[in-house]
Amino acid sequence: MTQAPSRLVFQGAAGNVTGARYFLESGNTRLLVDCGLFQERDLQARNWEPFPIPPKSLNAVLLTHAHVDHCGLLPRLARQGFAGPVYCTPATSEIAALVLMDAAKLQVEDAAHKKKRHEREGRSGPYPEEPLFTEKEAETALRQFSPVQYGQTFQVGDGVEGRLYDAGHILGSSMIRLTLASNGAARTVLFSGDLGRVGAPILRDPEIVESADYVVMESTYGNRVHPACESIPDALARIIRETREANGNLVIPSFAVERTQEILYYLNGLLWENRIPHLMVFVDSPMAARVTEIMRQHLELMDEEARKLILAGRHPCDFPGLHFSTTVEQSKAINHIRGTAIIIAGSGMCTGGRIKYHLAANIARSESAILFVGYQATGTLGRIILDGAPEVRIHGITYPTRARVAQIHGFSAHADRDELLRWVSGLKQAPRQVFVTHGEREAAAEFARLVETRLGWPASAPAGGEETILD
């Protein structure tokens, strides 16, 4: 009996950056690649919408990595009926456990806080005054994780095989290549996930995959090249010295996974070379502390330089004066310290977490500085501050923006336009189609045009909800 052709539906991170979710149906197998939270303010309502595909009809989910915009809706998917395996690397499984439990805790806390505030103000918000998911629901989803190693071929469903490759983005991040067998023919679909940068510290470089019939690839920086200006160590040293001279605090919003460890790596080097004052450095994130410990257990995923440091007894993410704040009391105490301190806290886009409290304590202080070291999606608090808003609202209170706002681009864990093009050019034969996703609309469209003009390959930037047939 002839099967219907395979189809691919772009349910998230299509025309925007966050909320990665791609539905693939091939024969009797139905699966999702990623299942992430939407973080852009004007798209957050999508997190509350029912899944367009009944979750109980899915055979599996394949997870590229453990950032919340790729895994953050897995608990809701499980609550609504999904009971299949979640395939990912062992490191992704370990980190996702931290990310989802932390996200669940924040969801519960934020929902309670908003409910009280709305009752006090006599109004209601645009979303239900309840958490998207609880810790119990996150635990249920985590029990469905099924780790597989890089390079291991595994059966996803009837006629569908999977294989993971190192994406070099965060610890355990992967590209996913699916082989679909249907009607006596085979087609391959390659999902890039988030691609890391060649030569970035700590992690290995992204692998090159040499063949695929269809490519679904990210374009976060699809129309930009990371500026080759001041080096990261030089820029970081300058900002630290300036903030110390002003007697303020340096507040760094940072993702707990990978970005925080990369910052510590550079601070370690600067202190070792005595290029910055020896200040107290606070990592105000229990999750970042645990991720750092997970990294210690995965030496096999490190690049050669990081392995050499560790084997020599000098861990790249540890140095005198470094303090990990794990309790609420320790977090609150940071803002009572006199003098200059470096405060690293999540979330990286300032959408929640402890960073909001440190912003509230410092954003109105002209002597303090806020340093952005990662991408800030449209509509997030981080993007609003970075774009120069004269005042911002944090926890229901409006603060004037008096602190200096700085940004270092080179920290990005995402490949830029030229690095993305170099990666996809590694295919030895032209694919049938390149789908450009996970980027703001303009960035995705520009990169799709670049693929067409430079490589001569068919490329498009699909919109959310768009469906394509993989013939």
SVG drawing of the C-alpha trace seen along z (x, -y; Angstrom):
<svg xmlns="http://www.w3.org/2000/svg" viewBox="-10 -58 60 60">
<polyline fill="none" stroke="black" stroke-width="0.4" points="0.0,0.0 1.4,-3.4 2.0,-5.7 1.2,-9.4 4.3,-11.6 6.2,-12.8 5.3,-16.3 7.0,-18.9 5.2,-21.6 7.0,-24.6 5.1,-25.1 7.6,-27.4 10.8,-29.4 9.5,-30.3 9.5,-34.0 10.8,-34.5 13.7,-33.2 12.2,-31.3 9.7,-28.5 11.5,-26.0 9.1,-23.2 9.0,-21.2 6.4,-18.5 7.4,-15.7 5.1,-12.9 6.5,-10.0 4.3,-7.0 3.0,-5.9 5.5,-7.9 4.7,-11.3 7.4,-13.3 8.5,-16.7 12.0,-18.1 12.3,-20.4 9.4,-21.7 10.4,-25.1 9.0,-28.1 8.2,-31.3 10.0,-34.1 9.3,-37.2 6.8,-39.3 4.2,-39.5 4.4,-35.8 4.1,-34.5 0.3,-33.8 1.4,-30.9 2.7,-29.1 -0.9,-28.7 -2.4,-27.5 -3.3,-23.9 -0.8,-21.9 -1.9,-21.8 -1.1,-18.1 -2.6,-15.9 0.3,-15.1 -0.9,-11.5 -0.5,-10.8 3.2,-11.6 5.7,-8.7 8.7,-10.6 10.4,-14.0 14.0,-14.7 15.7,-17.4 18.6,-19.4 19.7,-21.0 18.6,-22.1 17.9,-25.8 14.4,-26.6 13.3,-27.9 14.0,-24.4 12.8,-22.2 10.6,-24.4 7.1,-23.1 7.9,-19.4 6.1,-19.3 2.9,-20.7 3.2,-18.2 3.5,-15.3 0.6,-16.7 -1.6,-16.8 -0.9,-13.2 2.5,-12.6 4.0,-9.4 6.8,-8.6 10.6,-8.9 12.5,-12.1 15.8,-11.4 18.8,-13.6 22.5,-13.4 23.3,-12.3 24.6,-15.8 21.4,-17.4 19.4,-15.1 21.3,-16.1 21.1,-19.8 17.5,-19.7 16.7,-18.2 18.1,-21.4 16.5,-23.8 13.0,-22.3 12.9,-22.0 14.2,-25.6 11.7,-26.9 8.9,-25.1 9.9,-26.7 10.0,-30.1 6.6,-29.5 5.0,-28.7 6.6,-31.7 5.8,-34.2 2.2,-33.0 1.8,-33.5 3.4,-36.9 1.3,-38.1 -1.9,-36.9 -1.2,-38.9 -0.2,-42.0 -3.3,-41.8 -5.5,-41.4 -3.9,-44.4 -4.3,-46.5 -7.8,-45.2 -7.0,-43.9 -6.3,-40.7 -3.4,-39.9 -3.4,-38.6 -2.6,-35.0 -4.0,-32.7 -2.7,-33.4 -1.3,-29.9 2.0,-28.3 2.5,-26.9 3.7,-23.8 4.7,-22.6 7.8,-20.8 5.7,-17.6 4.9,-17.9 8.5,-18.6 9.5,-15.4 7.0,-13.5 8.5,-14.8 12.0,-14.1 11.2,-10.4 10.6,-10.1 14.2,-11.1 16.1,-8.5 19.8,-9.5 21.8,-8.5 25.4,-9.2 26.7,-11.3 27.1,-9.2 24.8,-6.4 22.0,-5.4 18.7,-4.8 15.2,-3.9 12.8,-6.7 9.7,-5.0 8.5,-2.8 10.7,-3.7 12.5,-6.6 16.1,-6.5 18.0,-9.3 21.6,-10.3 23.0,-13.1 26.1,-15.3 27.9,-17.8 26.6,-21.3 29.1,-23.0 26.5,-25.4 26.2,-24.4 27.3,-21.2 25.5,-18.3 23.9,-20.3 23.3,-18.4 22.3,-18.5 19.7,-15.9 19.7,-13.9 16.6,-11.8 16.4,-9.2 12.9,-8.6 12.1,-5.4 8.8,-5.6 7.4,-3.9 10.7,-2.2 12.8,-5.4 14.8,-7.2 15.0,-10.9 17.2,-12.6 16.3,-15.7 19.0,-17.6 18.0,-19.9 20.9,-22.2 19.6,-23.1 21.5,-26.1 25.0,-26.1 28.0,-27.1 31.1,-29.0 34.4,-27.7 37.2,-28.4 34.9,-29.3 36.4,-28.3 35.6,-25.2 33.5,-23.2 34.5,-21.4 33.7,-23.0 30.4,-22.1 30.6,-19.0 30.1,-19.2 27.4,-16.9 28.1,-16.1 24.7,-15.0 21.0,-15.8 18.0,-16.1 16.4,-18.8 18.0,-21.1 16.3,-23.0 18.7,-25.5 18.9,-28.4 19.5,-32.0 19.7,-33.9 22.6,-36.0 21.7,-35.2 22.1,-38.8 25.0,-39.8 28.7,-39.1 30.1,-39.2 32.2,-42.4 36.0,-41.8 36.7,-44.7 37.9,-44.7 38.7,-41.2 36.5,-39.7 39.2,-39.7 40.1,-43.3 36.5,-44.5 35.7,-42.7 38.8,-44.0 38.0,-47.6 34.3,-47.4 35.4,-45.9 38.1,-48.6 35.6,-51.4 33.0,-50.1 35.5,-49.7 36.6,-53.3 33.0,-54.4 32.5,-52.4 29.5,-50.6 28.5,-47.0 28.8,-45.2 25.6,-43.2 25.7,-40.6 22.5,-38.8 23.6,-35.4 22.2,-32.0 23.2,-29.5 24.1,-27.0 27.4,-27.6 27.4,-31.4 28.1,-31.7 30.9,-29.2 32.3,-31.1 32.4,-34.3 34.1,-32.5 36.6,-31.2 37.6,-34.7 37.6,-36.1 39.9,-33.2 42.3,-34.2 42.2,-37.9 42.8,-37.3 45.6,-34.9 47.3,-37.6 46.5,-40.2 44.7,-42.4 41.7,-43.2 41.2,-44.1 40.6,-41.1 36.9,-41.7 34.3,-39.4 32.4,-37.6 29.0,-36.2 27.2,-33.7 23.7,-34.1 22.2,-30.9 21.9,-27.5 21.5,-26.1 24.7,-27.6 26.5,-26.1 25.1,-22.7 25.8,-23.1 29.4,-23.9 29.7,-20.7 28.1,-18.7 30.8,-20.2 33.5,-18.8 32.0,-15.3 32.1,-15.6 35.8,-16.1 35.1,-14.2 33.0,-17.1 35.7,-19.8 38.0,-21.2 41.8,-20.5 42.6,-23.8 40.0,-23.3 41.1,-19.6 44.7,-20.7 43.7,-23.2 41.6,-20.7 44.3,-18.0 46.8,-20.5 44.7,-21.1 43.4,-24.5 39.7,-24.3 38.8,-27.1 35.6,-28.0 37.1,-28.4 39.3,-31.0 39.8,-32.8 37.0,-35.2 34.3,-33.3 31.1,-32.7 28.1,-30.6 24.9,-31.9 22.5,-29.0 20.0,-30.3 17.6,-33.2 19.3,-34.7 22.7,-34.6 21.2,-36.2 19.6,-39.1 22.9,-39.6 24.7,-40.5 23.0,-43.9 24.1,-44.9 27.8,-44.6 29.6,-47.9 32.1,-48.5 32.3,-46.9 31.2,-43.4 30.6,-41.4 27.1,-39.8 26.3,-37.2 22.7,-36.0 19.9,-34.5 17.9,-34.7 20.0,-35.7 17.3,-37.8 16.1,-39.2 12.7,-37.5 12.7,-36.1 14.9,-34.8 17.2,-36.5 18.7,-38.9 15.5,-41.1 16.3,-41.8 19.9,-42.8 18.6,-45.0 16.1,-46.6 18.9,-47.3 21.4,-48.8 19.7,-50.1 19.0,-53.5 22.6,-53.8 24.8,-55.8 27.9,-54.3 26.8,-50.7 26.9,-49.0 24.8,-46.4 26.7,-44.2 24.9,-42.1 26.8,-39.1 24.2,-37.3 21.4,-37.7 18.3,-39.6 15.1,-38.7 12.6,-41.3 10.2,-42.3 12.3,-40.9 13.3,-43.1 17.0,-42.7 16.3,-43.9 14.2,-46.9 17.2,-47.9 19.7,-47.3 17.7,-49.4 18.0,-52.4 14.6,-52.7 14.8,-55.7 12.8,-53.7 11.8,-50.1 9.2,-48.2 10.6,-45.4 8.3,-43.5 5.6,-46.1 7.8,-49.1 9.1,-51.6 12.9,-52.5 14.8,-55.1 17.7,-53.7 20.8,-55.5 23.3,-52.7 25.7,-52.4 24.6,-49.8 27.2,-47.8 27.4,-44.8 30.1,-42.4 29.1,-40.6 31.9,-38.1 30.4,-36.1 27.6,-34.8 27.2,-31.0 25.5,-31.3 27.3,-31.2 27.1,-34.4 26.1,-34.8 29.4,-33.7 29.8,-30.8 26.3,-29.6 27.1,-29.8 30.4,-27.9 28.5,-25.2 25.8,-24.5 28.4,-24.7 29.9,-21.5 27.2,-19.5 28.8,-17.8 25.7,-17.8 22.9,-20.4 19.9,-19.6 16.4,-19.7 15.6,-22.6 17.0,-24.6 14.5,-25.9 15.8,-28.9 14.2,-29.2 15.0,-30.4 15.7,-34.0 13.9,-37.3 11.9,-37.5 14.3,-39.8 17.4,-37.8 15.9,-34.5 14.8,-36.0 18.2,-37.6 20.0,-34.3 17.7,-32.3 18.5,-34.7 22.2,-34.4 22.0,-30.6 20.2,-31.0 22.6,-33.5 25.9,-32.2 25.3,-28.4 22.5,-28.3 20.4,-26.1 16.6,-26.5 16.0,-28.1 13.1,-29.7 12.2,-31.2 8.9,-29.5 6.3,-31.3 4.8,-29.9 2.3,-27.1 3.6,-26.6 3.6,-23.0 5.8,-21.4 5.7,-18.0 9.0,-16.1 8.6,-14.2"/>
</svg>
